[in-house]
Amino acid sequence: MTILVIGATGRVGRHVVHQLIQRSAEVRVLTRDAAKANFPTDVEIVEGELLDLDALRAAFKGIRTLFLLSAVTGDEFTQAIITLNIAREAGVERVVYLSVFNADSSVNVPHFAVKAGGERMLSEMGFSATILRPTYFIDNEVMIKDVVINHGVYPMPIGTKGVAMVDARDIAEVAAIELIRRDEAPGILPVETINLVGPDTLTGLQIASIWSELLGRPVTYGGDDPSGFEQNMASFMPKWTAYEMRLMAERYVTDGMIPNKGDVERLVDLLKRPLHSYRDFAKNLVSAR
């Protein structure tokens, strides 16, 4: 059957669509601007937003399997709740939901709390769901690469506990595997949670050291205080978003994002290949400058 992808135009969603096509799945996407979607011609496109109920109902027509990625916005929780309610109304049974690592324990970080609410809704409303819990995306380093390369400072307040950053390509491939597994299952499968992590758990100092090696000159870690980081983020994004980023960074400093025993091995077994590493991603950024 056709699989609906919501959040298809972002850095993870585009990879999900690509992975599904590679696996010969029929794909439909919901997007705000069909003209900018730029998907292959065999991808069915429905234009609309998550709070456009007519478009949402049209997107869900004839769908039983959903990939849901709700963007970090001021009304993210409303969007997620409405989407899952309309999904249930339309007869959707099977969902792969992009949450976040340790969503249920970081209650003061807005988008973590939202994801935890979505997880609870999936469980209590009886969906057959795979909940994907990624750590911080390696791909986000595109935002800070110029600071690193031009000023010799790694500005993300990662802390000393360590964060196992994950590549969007790994997230998407696991999502596609789970979408097809659930879509093709003869019956309803139980709810399952998968932590999506990178192969290496790195501290701020260790990441700065990787950049130093790749650039052939010293790169300094900017430190654990997130106040400067918040100010920098606020220069090119809404202040509330920058503040949320600060709250997230504070969690990195106090708790880290450390894989549970067996998380890495589980992903390698699922993907049948090694995970993409931070070093390789950073190396590609340096090569592309």
NUDREN-440828 format. One record per residue: residue number from 0; residue in three letters; x, y, z of N, C-alpha, C, O in turn. Coordinates in pm, whole numbers, always signed. Each point is the difference from the previous one (the first is absolute). Example, Ala and Ser with C-alpha at 12.3 -4.5 7.8 and 13.67 -1.06 7.14 Angstrom:
<minus>
MINU_seq_type_n.east_n.north_n.up_ca.east_ca.north_ca.up_c.east_c.north_c.up_o.east_o.north_o.up
MINU_0_ala_+1319_-569_+780_-89_+119_+0_+90_+120_+0_+104_-2_+66
MINU_1_ser_-139_+107_-138_+82_+119_+6_-77_+109_+73_+51_+111_+17
</minus>
This chain:
<minus>
MINU_seq_type_n.east_n.north_n.up_ca.east_ca.north_ca.up_c.east_c.north_c.up_o.east_o.north_o.up
MINU_0_met_+83_-121_+0_-83_+121_+0_+87_+126_+0_+121_-6_+24
MINU_1_thr_-184_+121_-52_+70_+127_-1_+35_+43_+143_-82_-12_+91
MINU_2_ile_+204_+62_-73_+45_+50_+129_+3_+152_-5_+57_+59_-92
MINU_3_leu_-119_+5_+191_-2_+147_+8_+119_+48_+82_+24_-49_+111
MINU_4_val_+50_+145_-166_+114_+60_+70_-35_+146_+32_-22_+80_-91
MINU_5_ile_+16_-48_+218_-21_+137_+46_+131_+51_+57_+60_-63_+86
MINU_6_gly_-16_+178_-136_+133_+51_+32_+99_-41_-107_+117_-24_+28
MINU_7_ala_-167_+15_-152_+78_-62_-108_+105_+91_-62_+88_-49_-70
MINU_8_thr_-96_+180_+94_+92_+90_-70_+120_+41_+83_+85_+76_-47
MINU_9_gly_-75_-125_+170_+113_+33_+85_+117_-93_-20_-2_-87_-87
MINU_10_arg_+104_+105_+169_+124_-76_-20_-16_-148_+28_+71_-81_-59
MINU_11_val_-165_+42_+147_-29_-141_+23_-105_-50_-98_+17_-106_-61
MINU_12_gly_-125_+182_+46_-112_-45_-81_+35_-28_-145_-50_-97_-57
MINU_13_arg_+136_+179_-3_+42_-24_-138_+71_-135_-13_-21_-74_-96
MINU_14_his_+104_+44_+194_+68_-130_-1_-99_-115_+19_+16_-106_-61
MINU_15_val_-119_+127_+144_-102_-104_+19_-70_-31_-132_-16_-116_-37
MINU_16_val_-26_+222_-34_-65_-20_-130_+93_-77_-94_-43_-94_-66
MINU_17_his_+169_+135_+60_+97_-66_-87_+16_-148_+36_+2_-86_-88
MINU_18_gln_+9_+58_+217_+17_-139_+44_-123_-85_-32_+12_-117_-37
MINU_19_leu_-130_+175_+51_-123_-73_-33_-8_-30_-149_-39_-109_-41
MINU_20_ile_+76_+208_-41_-1_-22_-145_+98_-111_-38_-31_-85_-83
MINU_21_gln_+149_+88_+145_+99_-105_-28_-54_-139_+33_+43_-99_-59
MINU_22_arg_-135_+93_+153_-59_-127_+42_-133_-27_-71_-77_-86_+43
MINU_23_ser_+52_+160_-151_-117_-21_-88_-133_+26_+71_-102_-59_-37
MINU_24_ala_+103_+145_+137_-124_+35_+68_-72_+111_-76_+63_+84_-64
MINU_25_glu_-195_-84_+72_-79_+110_-51_-6_+108_+108_-30_-28_+115
MINU_26_val_+61_+153_-155_+18_+107_+98_-91_+118_-33_-13_+41_-116
MINU_27_arg_-49_+13_+220_-74_+125_-8_+59_+95_+103_+36_-44_+110
MINU_28_val_-25_+173_-142_+52_+98_+94_-100_+113_+16_-73_+34_-93
MINU_29_leu_+71_+25_+211_-76_+122_+26_+101_+113_+12_+91_-7_+83
MINU_30_thr_-106_+111_-164_+95_+110_+2_-72_+133_-18_-104_+7_-66
MINU_31_arg_+160_+99_+125_-63_+132_-11_+7_+56_-142_-90_+72_-41
MINU_32_asp_+195_-104_-34_+20_+58_-133_+42_-109_-97_+117_-39_-4
MINU_33_ala_-212_-9_-73_+28_-109_-94_+105_+39_-103_+77_-84_-45
MINU_34_ala_-75_+211_+7_+94_+47_-103_+144_-12_+45_+91_-13_-83
MINU_35_lys_-68_+16_+214_+136_-6_+52_+37_-139_+52_+110_-21_+51
MINU_36_ala_-203_-74_-63_+24_-132_+59_+113_-74_-69_+83_-63_+66
MINU_37_asn_-77_+69_-200_+110_-57_-76_+21_-149_+28_+112_-44_+26
MINU_38_phe_-221_-33_-32_+7_-145_+15_-15_-67_-135_-50_+62_-94
MINU_39_pro_+91_-187_+81_-22_-73_-124_-149_-2_-38_-87_+13_+85
MINU_40_thr_+61_-29_-213_-137_+12_-50_-93_-108_+55_-122_+20_+2
MINU_41_asp_+177_-133_+42_-87_-105_+51_-37_+19_+147_-73_-81_+57
MINU_42_val_+122_+189_+6_-40_+33_+137_-126_+86_-8_-1_+105_-64
MINU_43_glu_-104_-151_+130_-126_+74_+1_+10_+115_+100_+46_-19_+113
MINU_44_ile_-89_+138_-153_+14_+119_+84_-137_+58_+33_-83_+22_-88
MINU_45_val_+61_+1_+217_-118_+72_+47_+50_+130_+62_+87_-1_+86
MINU_46_glu_-144_+113_-131_+44_+130_+49_-86_+43_+118_-123_-8_-5
MINU_47_gly_+189_+53_+113_-73_+45_+116_+86_-4_+125_+116_-42_-4
MINU_48_glu_-174_+88_+116_+70_+4_+128_-71_-89_+100_-113_-45_-23
MINU_49_leu_+181_+20_+135_-56_-92_+98_-126_+54_+69_-80_-78_+50
MINU_50_leu_+63_+208_-48_-121_+55_+60_-106_+33_-105_-104_+59_+32
MINU_51_asp_+130_-96_-157_-98_+9_-108_-71_-135_-4_+48_-94_-64
MINU_52_leu_-162_+85_+131_-64_-130_+20_-47_-63_-131_+4_-122_-15
MINU_53_asp_-49_+204_-79_-42_-55_-129_+117_-65_-72_-13_-111_-53
MINU_54_ala_+128_+179_+51_+119_-56_-64_+48_-124_+74_+42_-98_-62
MINU_55_leu_-49_+103_+194_+45_-114_+81_-86_-123_-28_+51_-110_-14
MINU_56_arg_-182_+131_+8_-90_-112_-29_+23_-55_-141_-8_-120_-22
MINU_57_ala_+36_+209_-71_+29_-45_-137_+129_-82_-4_+8_-100_-70
MINU_58_ala_+92_+144_+147_+127_-72_+3_-15_-139_+59_+69_-94_-42
MINU_59_phe_-159_+79_+140_-17_-128_+68_-94_-97_-73_-13_-115_+41
MINU_60_lys_-52_+160_-146_-97_-86_-68_+68_-125_-57_+92_+10_-81
MINU_61_gly_-138_-126_+125_+54_-126_-48_+134_-39_+60_+65_-91_-50
MINU_62_ile_-24_+158_+158_+130_-25_+63_-18_-81_+129_-93_+25_+77
MINU_63_arg_+182_-121_-56_-1_-69_+129_+134_+12_+72_+10_-34_+118
MINU_64_thr_+96_+83_-190_+133_+9_+59_+55_+141_-17_-5_+56_-109
MINU_65_leu_+57_+0_+219_+39_+141_+5_+139_+16_+58_+35_-63_+100
MINU_66_phe_+46_+150_-164_+121_+52_+64_-29_+142_+43_-36_+84_-82
MINU_67_leu_+51_-57_+212_-33_+133_+53_+123_+65_+61_+58_-48_+97
MINU_68_leu_-21_+159_-157_+104_+88_+53_-63_+138_+15_-29_+67_-99
MINU_69_ser_+6_-25_+223_-58_+132_+23_+113_+99_+26_+88_-24_+83
MINU_70_ala_-91_+135_-157_+107_+100_+9_-3_+72_+134_-105_+9_+65
MINU_71_val_+221_+43_-24_+9_+78_+124_-58_+139_-27_+68_+87_-55
MINU_72_thr_-192_-68_+94_-69_+127_-16_-71_+34_+131_-7_-83_+90
MINU_73_gly_-45_+205_-82_-69_+41_+122_-126_-81_+26_-42_-14_+115
MINU_74_asp_-20_-39_-221_-122_-79_+17_+22_-146_-35_-92_-68_-47
MINU_75_glu_+214_+19_+69_+33_-137_-37_-90_-103_+67_-42_-96_-64
MINU_76_phe_+11_+115_+191_-81_-99_+72_-141_-6_-59_-55_-109_-17
MINU_77_thr_-3_+225_-13_-133_+2_-61_+4_-72_-134_-90_-79_-31
MINU_78_gln_+193_+106_-48_+11_-66_-131_+7_-151_+15_-66_-73_-73
MINU_79_ala_+148_+26_+169_+16_-145_+19_-130_-65_+45_-38_-105_-50
MINU_80_ile_-31_+169_+146_-124_-57_+52_-107_-5_-108_-67_-102_-18
MINU_81_ile_+51_+214_-56_-99_+3_-108_+31_-106_-104_-90_-72_-44
MINU_82_thr_+217_+61_+4_+39_-96_-103_-33_-143_+41_-54_-77_-79
MINU_83_leu_+88_+41_+203_-26_-137_+45_-150_-26_+17_-46_-112_-23
MINU_84_asn_-29_+214_+62_-145_-18_+8_-60_-22_-139_-84_-88_-17
MINU_85_ile_+126_+167_-81_-52_-17_-135_+46_-134_-58_-73_-66_-74
MINU_86_ala_+196_+26_+109_+49_-131_-44_-89_-112_+53_-38_-90_-75
MINU_87_arg_+7_+97_+203_-87_-102_+59_-138_+2_-65_-57_-105_-29
MINU_88_glu_+3_+224_+7_-130_+16_-64_+0_-62_-140_-101_-57_-44
MINU_89_ala_+215_+69_-27_+10_-50_-137_+29_-149_-8_+0_-58_-109
MINU_90_gly_+25_-5_+222_+25_-144_+1_+147_-39_-5_+33_-116_-23
MINU_91_val_+55_+213_+46_+143_-31_+4_+28_-86_+123_-43_+32_+111
MINU_92_glu_+115_-141_-131_+33_-92_+108_+147_+2_+37_+36_-23_+116
MINU_93_arg_+50_+51_-213_+143_-25_+14_+77_+131_-17_-19_+71_-98
MINU_94_val_+106_-41_+194_+69_+128_+3_+147_-20_+36_+32_-79_+89
MINU_95_val_+55_+150_-160_+138_+18_+45_+13_+147_+35_-19_+88_-84
MINU_96_tyr_+52_-63_+210_-3_+136_+57_+139_+44_+38_+69_-69_+75
MINU_97_leu_-28_+184_-126_+132_+53_+35_-10_+81_+128_-53_+111_+1
MINU_98_ser_+104_-167_+106_+0_+64_+131_+140_+56_+26_+61_+55_-92
MINU_99_val_-11_-67_+213_+133_+49_+33_+55_-82_+117_-76_-49_+84
MINU_100_phe_+205_+34_-79_+67_-80_+103_-36_+51_+139_+8_+120_+27
MINU_101_asn_-48_-214_+60_-37_+33_+138_-111_+105_+8_+1_+88_+85
MINU_102_ala_-97_-99_-177_-108_+99_-5_-75_+12_+132_-38_+110_+39
MINU_103_asp_+18_-221_+29_-82_+2_+120_+71_+53_+124_-65_+23_+102
MINU_104_ser_+195_-3_-109_+73_+48_+119_+46_+144_-10_+51_+54_+97
MINU_105_ser_-69_+10_-213_+43_+139_-16_-124_+89_-10_-25_+62_-103
MINU_106_val_-51_-55_+213_-133_+61_-4_+3_+151_-18_-102_+58_-37
MINU_107_asn_+216_+7_+61_+3_+146_-13_+41_+47_-139_-6_+120_-28
MINU_108_val_+45_-211_-59_+37_+38_-137_-126_-17_-86_-48_-112_-16
MINU_109_pro_-6_+223_-39_-132_-8_-64_-17_-111_-102_-96_-76_+9
MINU_110_his_+188_+63_-106_-27_-101_-103_+24_-142_+51_-52_-95_-59
MINU_111_phe_+129_+78_+166_+11_-131_+63_-133_-37_+66_-49_-112_-16
MINU_112_ala_-9_+208_+89_-128_-26_+67_-110_-29_-101_-85_-85_+24
MINU_113_val_+86_+157_-137_-98_-25_-105_+12_-144_-52_-100_-70_-15
MINU_114_lys_+223_+28_-12_+21_-135_-53_-47_-105_+100_-58_-102_-38
MINU_115_ala_+83_+127_+166_-45_-95_+103_-152_-9_+0_-56_-108_+19
MINU_116_gly_-11_+222_-41_-146_-2_-8_-49_-79_-120_-99_-71_+8
MINU_117_gly_+169_+85_-121_-35_-77_-118_+18_-150_+22_-82_-80_-43
MINU_118_glu_+191_+44_+110_+24_-141_+32_-115_-57_+84_-49_-109_-26
MINU_119_arg_+9_+185_+127_-108_-46_+87_-130_-17_-77_-74_-97_+20
MINU_120_met_+46_+191_-109_-123_-7_-80_+1_-125_-87_-101_-70_-8
MINU_121_leu_+213_+42_-57_+10_-119_-84_-27_-127_+80_-71_-89_-45
MINU_122_ser_+128_+83_+164_-16_-118_+84_-142_-16_+51_-57_-109_-6
MINU_123_glu_-1_+218_+56_-130_-10_+65_-115_-8_-100_-110_-45_+35
MINU_124_met_+133_+88_-160_-107_-8_-101_+10_-129_-81_-78_-19_-94
MINU_125_gly_+172_-68_+128_+3_-132_-60_+60_-10_-138_-28_-95_-73
MINU_126_phe_+112_+192_+34_+68_-10_-129_+106_-110_+4_+57_-29_+105
MINU_127_ser_-32_-30_-220_+115_-87_-19_+116_+90_-38_+9_+44_-115
MINU_128_ala_+80_-15_+208_+97_+107_-22_+143_-40_+31_+28_-74_+95
MINU_129_thr_+63_+125_-179_+141_+1_+33_+36_+144_+36_-20_+92_-80
MINU_130_ile_+71_-74_+200_+42_+132_+46_+151_+9_-15_+74_-75_+64
MINU_131_leu_-30_+167_-148_+142_+20_-25_+49_+115_+87_-56_+110_-5
MINU_132_arg_+160_-134_+83_+52_+102_+92_+144_+37_-39_+94_-58_+54
MINU_133_pro_-78_+153_-146_+136_+39_-40_+65_+94_+100_-68_+77_+69
MINU_134_thr_+199_-84_-62_+77_+100_+72_+12_+124_-88_-70_+12_-101
MINU_135_tyr_+158_+79_+138_+24_+122_-79_+49_-38_-139_+84_-88_-15
MINU_136_phe_-137_+157_-87_+36_-31_-139_+140_+53_-33_+30_+117_+22
MINU_137_ile_+55_-205_-74_+129_+47_-53_-22_+109_-105_+77_+96_-9
MINU_138_asp_-181_-111_-69_-27_+93_-111_-19_+143_+48_+18_+94_-79
MINU_139_asn_-54_-74_+205_-15_+136_+54_+132_+76_+2_+2_+123_+12
MINU_140_glu_+108_-196_-22_+131_+66_+3_+22_+91_-121_+92_+82_+0
MINU_141_val_-175_-97_-102_+6_+93_-113_-20_+143_+49_+57_+94_-56
MINU_142_met_-139_-77_+161_-30_+135_+51_+122_+68_+62_+8_+122_+1
MINU_143_ile_+86_-201_+51_+112_+59_+73_+135_-20_-69_+104_+39_+53
MINU_144_lys_-106_-99_-173_+127_-32_-66_+82_+125_-31_+122_-3_+9
MINU_145_asp_-189_+113_-46_+75_+122_-34_+71_+57_+122_+110_+53_-12
MINU_146_val_-173_-64_+127_+65_+47_+124_+124_-82_+27_+105_+54_+36
MINU_147_val_-116_-185_-54_+113_-89_+23_+112_+28_-99_+116_+19_+38
MINU_148_ile_-151_-15_-166_+101_+12_-105_+62_+139_-4_+121_+13_-18
MINU_149_asn_-202_+90_+35_+51_+137_-14_+54_+61_+127_+84_+90_-4
MINU_150_his_-131_-139_+120_+39_+62_+126_+70_-95_+97_+46_+41_+107
MINU_151_gly_-38_-169_-144_+74_-94_+83_-63_-29_+134_+70_-30_+97
MINU_152_val_-205_+38_-89_-71_-28_+125_-114_-97_-29_-78_+21_-93
MINU_153_tyr_+68_-127_+174_-116_-87_-8_-101_+51_+103_+24_-13_+120
MINU_154_pro_-138_+71_-165_-85_+77_+91_-110_-78_+72_-60_+52_+93
MINU_155_met_+32_-175_-135_-108_-75_+63_+37_-41_+142_+101_-68_+18
MINU_156_pro_-180_+106_+84_+31_-41_+138_-39_-145_+25_-106_-28_+57
MINU_157_ile_+191_-62_-99_-29_-143_+8_+27_-56_+140_-67_-93_+44
MINU_158_gly_+167_+150_+25_+31_-47_+134_+100_-113_+4_+65_-31_-100
MINU_159_thr_-53_-29_+217_+102_-103_+23_-59_-141_+15_+74_-97_+10
MINU_160_lys_-206_+86_-9_-62_-132_+12_+7_-77_-132_+23_-120_-2
MINU_161_gly_-45_+193_-108_+7_-61_-133_-135_-11_-68_-101_-27_+65
MINU_162_val_+101_+48_-196_-120_-12_-83_+34_-89_-119_+98_+25_-70
MINU_163_ala_-180_-127_+47_+20_-92_-114_-82_+50_-116_-107_-55_-29
MINU_164_met_+155_+160_-40_-77_+62_-108_-28_-101_-111_+82_-87_-30
MINU_165_val_-202_+101_-30_-45_-96_-101_-18_+69_-134_-42_+116_-6
MINU_166_asp_+73_-187_-100_-12_+51_-136_-143_-16_-50_-63_-104_+23
MINU_167_ala_+10_+206_-92_-137_-4_-52_-22_-118_-94_-110_-54_-7
MINU_168_arg_+215_+13_-65_-15_-113_-92_-26_-130_+76_-77_-85_-47
MINU_169_asp_+138_+69_+163_-25_-118_+82_-141_+2_+57_-69_-102_+4
MINU_170_ile_+26_+222_+42_-137_+14_+51_-100_-42_-107_-91_-78_+26
MINU_171_ala_+109_+131_-145_-96_-23_-108_-4_-144_-45_-108_-53_-29
MINU_172_glu_+223_-12_+25_+0_-139_-46_-68_-91_+102_-74_-91_-38
MINU_173_val_+98_+116_+166_-71_-78_+102_-151_+26_-11_-80_-92_+11
MINU_174_ala_+43_+219_-32_-142_+33_-14_-63_-76_-116_-109_-55_+14
MINU_175_ala_+176_+52_-128_-53_-69_-117_-14_-149_+26_-101_-61_-37
MINU_176_ile_+201_+2_+100_-6_-143_+33_-121_-30_+88_-73_-96_-23
MINU_177_glu_+52_+181_+124_-111_-21_+93_-135_+27_-67_-98_-70_+27
MINU_178_leu_+91_+171_-112_-125_+28_-71_-43_-120_-84_-116_-40_+3
MINU_179_ile_+209_-16_-76_-34_-113_-87_-31_-124_+83_-90_-77_-33
MINU_180_arg_+166_+57_+142_-27_-116_+87_-141_+6_+57_-72_-100_+1
MINU_181_arg_+32_+217_+45_-133_+13_+58_-108_-5_-109_-106_-59_+20
MINU_182_asp_+132_+123_-134_-99_+2_-107_-28_-140_-53_-114_-32_-35
MINU_183_glu_+217_-50_+28_-15_-134_-58_-40_-106_+102_-29_-114_-37
MINU_184_ala_+29_+149_+164_-34_-98_+104_-146_-43_-16_-86_+83_-26
MINU_185_pro_+58_-214_+41_-137_-48_-17_-96_+49_+108_-122_-3_-19
MINU_186_gly_+177_+49_+131_-85_+49_+108_+67_+115_+72_+107_+47_-40
MINU_187_ile_-170_-2_+147_+51_+112_+77_+117_-45_+86_-9_-98_+74
MINU_188_leu_+119_+171_-85_+120_-29_+80_+1_+87_+125_-58_+109_+0
MINU_189_pro_+123_-154_+107_+6_+80_+122_+84_+126_-17_+84_+8_-90
MINU_190_val_-106_+89_+178_+80_+123_+1_+144_-34_+36_+26_-78_+91
MINU_191_glu_+67_+138_-164_+143_-26_+22_+75_+132_-7_-33_+87_-80
MINU_192_thr_+134_-73_+164_+83_+121_+2_+142_-35_-41_+57_-98_+48
MINU_193_ile_+0_+178_-138_+137_-20_-46_+78_+129_+22_-37_+105_-51
MINU_194_asn_+146_-115_+128_+90_+114_+16_+89_+10_-124_+63_-97_-40
MINU_195_leu_-59_+216_-19_+84_+24_-117_+120_+83_+43_-14_+117_+38
MINU_196_val_+131_-178_-44_+122_+61_+53_+111_-11_-103_-12_-72_-100
MINU_197_gly_+120_+144_+125_+118_-12_-83_+97_-102_+57_-20_-48_+111
MINU_198_pro_+125_+14_-186_+94_-102_+44_+95_+48_+110_+61_-82_+68
MINU_199_asp_-48_+215_-51_+97_+55_+95_-68_+100_+92_-73_+88_-45
MINU_200_thr_+98_-102_+174_-51_+96_+98_+111_+100_+29_+103_-35_+58
MINU_201_leu_-124_+160_-101_+106_+100_+0_-32_+117_+92_-115_+44_+8
MINU_202_thr_+218_+6_+61_-12_+122_+81_+31_+121_-87_+44_-13_-115
MINU_203_gly_-68_+133_+172_+32_+121_-73_+147_+10_-34_+36_+39_-112
MINU_204_leu_+50_-75_+205_+144_+4_-24_+42_-100_-108_+86_+30_-83
MINU_205_gln_-147_-147_+84_+34_-101_-101_-43_+44_-139_+70_-25_-98
MINU_206_ile_-187_+91_+88_-45_+48_-130_+92_+110_-50_+34_+3_-119
MINU_207_ala_+7_+88_+208_+95_+105_-40_+130_-61_-49_+61_+51_-94
MINU_208_ser_-19_-159_+158_+123_-68_-40_-13_-60_-140_+96_+3_-78
MINU_209_ile_-213_-59_+46_-23_-54_-134_+12_+110_-105_+66_-17_-102
MINU_210_trp_-129_+131_+130_+9_+113_-94_+144_+50_-13_+44_+34_-110
MINU_211_ser_+30_-30_+221_+141_+43_-5_+80_-90_-93_+80_+48_-80
MINU_212_glu_-103_-177_+92_+71_-97_-84_-37_+17_-147_+87_-4_-87
MINU_213_leu_-214_+22_+60_-45_+11_-139_+46_+129_-66_+31_+2_-119
MINU_214_leu_-27_+106_+197_+39_+130_-56_+151_+24_+6_+52_+89_-68
MINU_215_gly_+18_-169_+148_+144_+18_+12_+40_+123_+79_+110_+52_-17
MINU_216_arg_-199_-4_+102_+28_+116_+86_-92_-8_+122_-102_-68_-5
MINU_217_pro_+137_+136_+112_-77_-14_+124_-144_+49_-12_-26_+106_-56
MINU_218_val_-65_-185_+110_-139_+41_+18_-31_-13_+148_+22_-106_+60
MINU_219_thr_-73_+212_+0_-27_+6_+143_-146_-33_+27_-90_+39_-75
MINU_220_tyr_+67_-111_+183_-137_-25_+44_-50_+124_+72_+68_+54_+87
MINU_221_gly_-188_-7_-124_-54_+124_+55_-45_-7_+144_-28_+103_+61
MINU_222_gly_+21_-222_-5_-37_-13_+141_-144_-42_+21_-79_-9_-94
MINU_223_asp_+47_-16_+221_-130_-57_+36_-108_+104_+27_-117_-36_+12
MINU_224_asp_+152_+163_-1_-99_+104_+30_-85_+26_-125_+55_+40_-103
MINU_225_pro_-186_-63_+109_-83_+12_-121_-48_+142_-30_-69_+21_-100
MINU_226_ser_+103_+77_+183_-55_+134_-20_+48_+63_-131_-79_+58_-74
MINU_227_gly_+209_-70_+46_+53_+52_-127_-57_-73_-118_-27_+60_-104
MINU_228_phe_+10_-190_+118_-59_-81_-107_-142_+48_-30_-38_+12_-117
MINU_229_glu_-40_+15_+221_-136_+50_-20_+1_+133_-76_-79_+20_-92
MINU_230_gln_+169_+69_+129_+8_+130_-67_+34_-16_-148_-57_+67_-86
MINU_231_asn_+150_-156_+57_+37_-24_-140_-118_-57_-80_-25_+43_-113
MINU_232_met_-46_-139_+171_-114_-60_-68_-110_+104_-25_-67_-3_-103
MINU_233_ala_+49_+94_+198_-106_+102_-11_+27_+100_-112_-89_+77_-37
MINU_234_ser_+212_-78_-17_+32_+93_-108_-57_-45_-134_-8_+79_-94
MINU_235_phe_-33_-208_+84_-55_-47_-127_-122_-90_+15_-44_-62_-97
MINU_236_met_-13_+55_+219_-123_-75_+22_-82_+71_+106_+54_+84_+72
MINU_237_pro_-184_-115_-61_-81_+65_+103_+59_-18_+141_+61_-102_+30
MINU_238_lys_-81_+203_+54_+61_-6_+133_-52_-117_+83_+75_-59_+78
MINU_239_trp_-202_+24_-96_-53_-114_+77_+67_-129_-45_+23_-90_+81
MINU_240_thr_+8_+80_-210_+69_-120_-51_+142_-6_+55_+47_-106_+40
MINU_241_ala_+21_+220_-39_+135_+5_+54_+1_-38_+148_+91_-68_+46
MINU_242_tyr_-193_+113_+27_-9_-35_+142_-24_-150_+17_+57_-63_+89
MINU_243_glu_-141_+7_-175_-22_-144_+6_+129_-76_-29_+29_-101_+64
MINU_244_met_+49_+150_-161_+130_-61_-29_+91_+6_+122_+75_-94_+28
MINU_245_arg_-82_+204_+45_+80_+12_+122_-43_-104_+103_+85_-65_+62
MINU_246_leu_-216_+49_-43_-48_-99_+95_+46_-141_-39_+37_-80_+86
MINU_247_met_-39_+51_-216_+47_-129_-48_+149_-16_+29_+43_-106_+46
MINU_248_ala_+36_+212_-72_+143_-7_+25_+29_-20_+149_+95_-70_+36
MINU_249_glu_-174_+131_+51_+20_-19_+143_-16_-147_+38_+68_-49_+90
MINU_250_arg_-160_-20_-159_-18_-143_+24_+123_-80_-48_+38_-98_+63
MINU_251_tyr_+22_+142_-173_+122_-67_-45_+107_+10_+107_+71_-97_+28
MINU_252_val_-59_+215_+30_+105_+24_+100_-26_-82_+126_+93_-60_+54
MINU_253_thr_-218_+56_-7_-28_-69_+126_-13_-151_-16_+41_-76_+88
MINU_254_asp_-99_+31_-202_-33_-141_-16_+73_-69_-115_+18_-122_+3
MINU_255_gly_+23_+200_-104_+52_-60_-121_-110_-70_-79_-117_+5_+38
MINU_256_met_+155_-70_-145_-90_-90_-74_+79_-127_-27_+63_-16_-105
MINU_257_ile_-67_-73_+202_+87_-117_+3_-82_-125_-35_-100_-28_+66
MINU_258_pro_+141_-47_-167_-75_-120_-38_-13_-99_+115_+89_-11_+85
MINU_259_asn_-200_-60_-84_-15_-112_+91_+79_-119_-53_+35_-5_-118
MINU_260_lys_-8_-88_+204_+72_-119_-41_-75_-70_-114_-119_-30_+13
MINU_261_gly_+188_+5_-121_-58_-72_-112_-63_+87_-107_-39_-51_-106
MINU_262_asp_+27_+183_+131_-65_+87_-100_+75_+1_-133_-61_-16_-106
MINU_263_val_+192_+35_+111_+79_+7_-124_-5_-133_-74_-21_-3_-121
MINU_264_glu_+38_-105_+194_+0_-132_-61_-136_-31_-65_-6_-61_-106
MINU_265_arg_-100_+104_+171_-135_-23_-55_-16_+70_-135_-57_-56_-93
MINU_266_leu_+106_+179_+84_-13_+76_-125_+86_-60_-110_-44_-10_-115
MINU_267_val_+166_-29_+149_+89_-61_-100_-63_-129_-54_+7_-27_-119
MINU_268_asp_-67_-50_+208_-65_-124_-42_-121_+29_-89_-26_-72_-96
MINU_269_leu_-47_+177_+128_-119_+35_-77_+37_+51_-139_-65_-34_-99
MINU_270_leu_+170_+117_+92_+41_+63_-126_+94_-88_-83_+17_+22_-120
MINU_271_lys_+42_-120_+184_+97_-88_-69_+122_+77_-51_+56_-34_-104
MINU_272_arg_-17_+137_+176_+117_+81_-36_+39_+84_+120_-77_+12_+95
MINU_273_pro_+198_+47_-96_+40_+89_+109_-83_+129_-3_-54_+38_-104
MINU_274_leu_+43_+27_+219_-66_+129_+9_+92_+110_-52_+122_-11_+7
MINU_275_his_-182_+118_-61_+79_+115_-42_+59_+70_+123_-67_+16_+102
MINU_276_ser_+192_+26_-114_+71_+58_+114_+6_+152_-7_-13_+59_-107
MINU_277_tyr_+33_+2_+222_+16_+145_+7_+124_+43_-80_-5_+98_-75
MINU_278_arg_+114_-170_+92_+124_+37_-68_-19_+4_-151_+46_+94_-66
MINU_279_asp_-113_-194_+10_-19_-3_-145_-89_+115_-46_+25_+59_-106
MINU_280_phe_-128_-27_+184_-87_+112_-37_+77_+131_+3_-10_+81_-93
MINU_281_ala_+87_-59_+199_+79_+122_+10_+105_+7_-112_+27_+107_-54
MINU_282_lys_+31_-221_+22_+98_-4_-110_-64_+46_-131_+63_+72_-77
MINU_283_asn_-185_-114_+52_-70_+41_-122_-29_+150_+1_+6_+65_-104
MINU_284_leu_-38_-10_+221_-22_+144_+9_+126_+77_-30_-4_+103_-68
MINU_285_val_+117_-152_+118_+128_+66_-27_+35_-9_-149_+46_+98_-59
MINU_286_ser_-69_-212_+0_+32_-19_-142_-85_+88_-90_+44_+41_-108
MINU_287_ala_-167_-11_+151_-93_+75_-82_+14_+151_+13_-68_+75_-70
MINU_288_arg_+155_-29_+159_+6_+146_+25_+58_+74_-120_+13_+122_+4
</minus>
